[in-house]
Amino acid sequence: MMRAVAWMQIVVVVCLLGYSIQCLFKGDFEQACLPYPVLIIYYLVFARSKAGCTSGAESQDDKD
C-alpha cells in the first residue's frame, strides 16, 4: 500500500513540474509559477506527517 502512495506522490510532483516547464517554454511565466505554492503546501503536509511518525518511534526506542 505504501508503495502505491509513494508512486502516486511521485506522479503528482512530476506532473506539476512538467506543467510548469511547459508553461515556461511557452513564455507564460505567471502560469509557470502557479504549481510552486501547491508543491510547498504538499511538501509541508507530507513532511509533517512523516515527522510525526518518526518522532513517535524514536520516543518509544528511548523508553526501552
VMD Tcl script that draws the C-alpha trace (Angstrom):
set ca {
  {0.00 0.00 0.00}
  {2.80 2.40 0.90}
  {4.45 1.74 -2.45}
  {1.29 2.84 -4.29}
  {1.10 6.04 -2.23}
  {4.76 6.79 -2.95}
  {4.25 6.29 -6.70}
  {1.16 8.49 -6.61}
  {3.13 11.26 -4.91}
  {5.91 10.99 -7.49}
  {3.42 11.17 -10.35}
  {1.72 14.27 -8.87}
  {5.01 16.10 -8.38}
  {6.29 15.19 -11.86}
  {3.02 16.33 -13.45}
  {3.14 19.68 -11.65}
  {6.78 20.23 -12.60}
  {6.07 19.19 -16.19}
  {3.21 21.68 -16.38}
  {5.46 24.42 -15.03}
  {8.23 23.62 -17.53}
  {5.75 23.55 -20.41}
  {4.42 26.98 -19.43}
  {7.95 28.34 -19.17}
  {8.73 27.22 -22.71}
  {5.52 28.86 -23.94}
  {6.55 32.09 -22.20}
  {3.60 32.17 -19.81}
  {5.55 32.94 -16.64}
  {2.53 33.58 -14.40}
  {1.10 30.13 -15.13}
  {4.55 28.59 -14.69}
  {4.77 29.87 -11.11}
  {1.30 28.57 -10.21}
  {2.30 24.99 -9.16}
  {5.04 26.05 -6.76}
  {2.82 27.13 -3.84}
  {0.93 23.86 -4.29}
  {4.21 21.93 -4.14}
  {5.27 23.79 -0.99}
  {1.97 23.01 0.73}
  {2.22 19.41 -0.48}
  {5.73 19.15 1.00}
  {4.68 20.64 4.32}
  {1.74 18.28 4.69}
  {3.75 15.15 3.96}
  {6.89 16.29 5.79}
  {4.88 16.95 8.97}
  {3.09 13.62 8.71}
  {6.43 11.80 8.41}
  {7.97 13.88 11.21}
  {5.08 12.92 13.48}
  {5.52 9.22 12.66}
  {9.28 9.19 13.23}
  {9.18 11.18 16.46}
  {6.77 8.65 17.97}
  {9.05 5.77 17.01}
  {12.10 7.48 18.47}
  {10.37 8.20 21.75}
  {9.41 4.52 22.06}
  {13.01 3.48 21.45}
  {14.20 5.80 24.23}
  {11.85 4.18 26.76}
  {13.20 0.67 26.13}
}
mol new
graphics top color blue
foreach p $ca { graphics top sphere $p radius 0.5 }
foreach p [lrange $ca 0 end-1] q [lrange $ca 1 end] { graphics top cylinder $p $q radius 0.2 }
display resetview
